[in-house]
Amino acid sequence: MWLTTILLNRPFIENWRSPQENQPTAAAARHPAELCLSSANEICSTLSIYTRYMDGLPCDMMYPIFVAANVLLRHWQQTGGTDTVIKTRLELCVNWLHGLGKNWRGAEERGQMLSECKNFRLFP
């Protein structure tokens, strides 16, 4: 469910226009970036329960982890790299992908891509 929320809202992040205040849906409308970040945090919170079983999970887990990590990375960059909670969750995503990479090569490659972000000083 959280992955679907990210996939449905992510295309609208850059071009989102808030509804007018006099529209009845204005109070219920949330920015897509906020919805994506919330869903990415939920993915990480749920997976943190299963951390010790990560290397035994199916390859289907690599995609939600990678998508959540991308949302977190975008938010982390926009905040100037000051959010330590987001940084911790990003590091968890990288570790989870490396753990899955023991059995699934694609997970290792995705984890490596995120790790390389550290080399570009995205992670201080």
N, C-alpha and C positions, 0 to 999 in steps of 0.2 A: 504494500500500500504506500509506503513512504517513497520507494523508488518511483512509483507511478506518479506521485505528487511532484517529484522533482522533474521527471520527464515531461509532464504536462505544463509545468510553469516556467521551466528554464528558458524556453524560447522568447518569453515575454519580458524578461528582466530588463533588457536594455531600452526597450521602447514603451515601457509602462507609463501610462498617464493616469493619475488618480482621478476617480470619478468626482463630479461636482458635488459640493456639499448638499445641494437641494435634491439630489437624486436619492431615492429610497434605499438603494444598495450601497450608498457611500460608507455607511458604518461597517458593513460586512466585508467590504473589499479590502484585501490585504495585498501588500506589494508581493509580487512573485519571488523576489529575492528573499524576503522574510519567510515565505512558505518553504522555499527550497532549503534554507538554512535550518529551519526547524526540523524538516524531514531528515536532513543529513545528520543532525544531532541525535535524532531518534534511532537512526540506523546504527550509529556508533554506540549509543547507550545499550541497545539490544544486543549487539555483537560483543560488547565488553563482558557480558555474562558468560559467553561461550569462548572466551579467549584461549583457555587451556585446551580446547578441542579444535582450534582453528585449522591445524594442519591435517585434520581428518575430515573436514567438511567438503562438500561437493564443489566442483568448479563453478557452479552457478552463483556462488557467493562472491566471486571476484568482481563481477559487474556492479552490483550495488555498492560494494566497498569503494571501487574506483570512482563511481559517479558521486558518491558522498564526499570523497576526498577532493574532487574537483570543485564542488560547491564550497567546501570548507576553505580550500586554497584561495578561491576567488575572494571570499569574505576576508580572509586573513590579509591578503594583499591590499584590499580596499581600506582596511583599518590601519594600515601602515606597519603591520607585523607586531602589534602590541598586545593582541589578545592571546594570553597564555593558554586559555582553555581550548581555543581553536587549534593552537600549535600542538598541544598534547593530543588532541583527537586526530590531527593529521599524522603525527608520528605513530599513533596506534594503527591507522589505516595502512601506512607503509609496512609496519611490522606484520599486520594481518596478511597483507599481500605476499610478503616474503614467506610467511608461514604456509600459505596456500601454495606458494611456488615450489615447495618441496615435492608436491605431487602434480601441479599444474603449471606448465611453463609460462602460459599467458599471464598468470597472476604474478609471477616473478618479474616479467617484463614490465607490467604496469607498476609494480612496486619500484622498479628501477627508475622508471620515468619520474615518479614522484620524488624519489631520492635525489635525482639530478637537480630538482628544483632547489635543493639545499646548496648545491654548488654555485647556483646563480644568486646566492645570498637572499633568496626568498625567506630562508630560515636564518635568523641571525645566530 
